[in-house]
Amino acid sequence: MFNATKDKALITTTTGALPRPNWYTENLRGAPLSTGFSRTAYREQHFDCLACHVAAQNKAGIDILVDGDARLDDDVAGRSWVSYAYERIEGMGPPQVAVQPYAAMADKGPGDYIWEVIETRLTPDVEGPIGATDLQLDRAWKAIAPMTDKPVKVGSISAQVISHMCNNEHYSDRYELLMALSEAFNAEYHALADAGAPLLQIEEPSIHQSMQVPNQEISAEQYVEAFNREVAGLRDKTEVWCHTCWGSRGAQKMFAADASYEKALPYLDQLDVDVITLEGASNNGLDFAHYGEIISKDKKIAVGVVSHRTLQIERPEEVADLIRRALEHIEPERLILSSDCGFGRQAMSRSHAFYKMISLVRGANIVRRELGLDEVYIPAADAGLSMVPMVDG
Ligand SMILES: [Zn+2]
């Protein structure tokens, strides 16, 4: 159901991951989030980190806040995006060195940055039937929700990515494993929705990426079926987003510069979600026409208008230009403005992420003004609050 974005045009958000403060040195290292929250040092650093993320997003004028993935450990290139999940699933063994280059990683070797990512993955074996998970996404949301009146989006890796990032020693095939994981993850999302989260985000169905790599074990139709099992029943309770991109480990694109969503869009459109997020900045609006043409009108589209892969902060005029081009194909009330992917995972500094968020909202305000929509106040761009006197002319 539309909830956080109901009846709103051109609202802004970012994908999820934000750069960790350097002083946030505590990590869970496999412990439940609740255990971390009961340790003084972890609790203080985690909650202070959330407060910093809220303040930065408020100063930038962002509409839908994210928690920055603050529960994830400080691992190489965002390893914890994956390991946070597989370290907390009944049926998975301990993480071990088991290099298993998958899909777009398969052509990488020593000397490539992505090889370092692969070497540090430490994937587990699936040792027995997949049972309960302990992701505690509801607890993650409850930690940040009292800090703001704005909706907060908590996101989590999909069962689809996890199904590739482990060694299947139990199920007869990978699709059977995927369905078991999808069912287990569904319970986590329901706990988050039942806690009152106004929206939630499931990250990376494997549809678009697997189409770039031949000879996959699982078909696009099967990915759709499994994803819809993963999100079953959720739209009755809250707004459901599905995030997609072309890679974010250390801000690296995992596919060709001209990789297109076109063939994947008819399948993505079958996902039982309210909002689909798609890249738009890094590929310079390559697929905007396809988004407008193929995605059904009952879904909203969150388009990336700032890149997580570049350190150069986009100028507001540049962001506005991309938004105008997206509007040629997508109605304003269906268009949400975001980043292509998260700013964390060793991508950039906190300052880069902060100023990219400001540019995103300044660019949105330019277009809002043109369309007669209310502009959003951006405290960080308020000349009256500048510490240096502004000189006319
Ligand atoms: Zn992403």
Residues whose N, C-alpha, C, O or C-beta is under 5 A from the ligand:
A	BS01	ZN	T244 C245 S248 D340 C341 G342
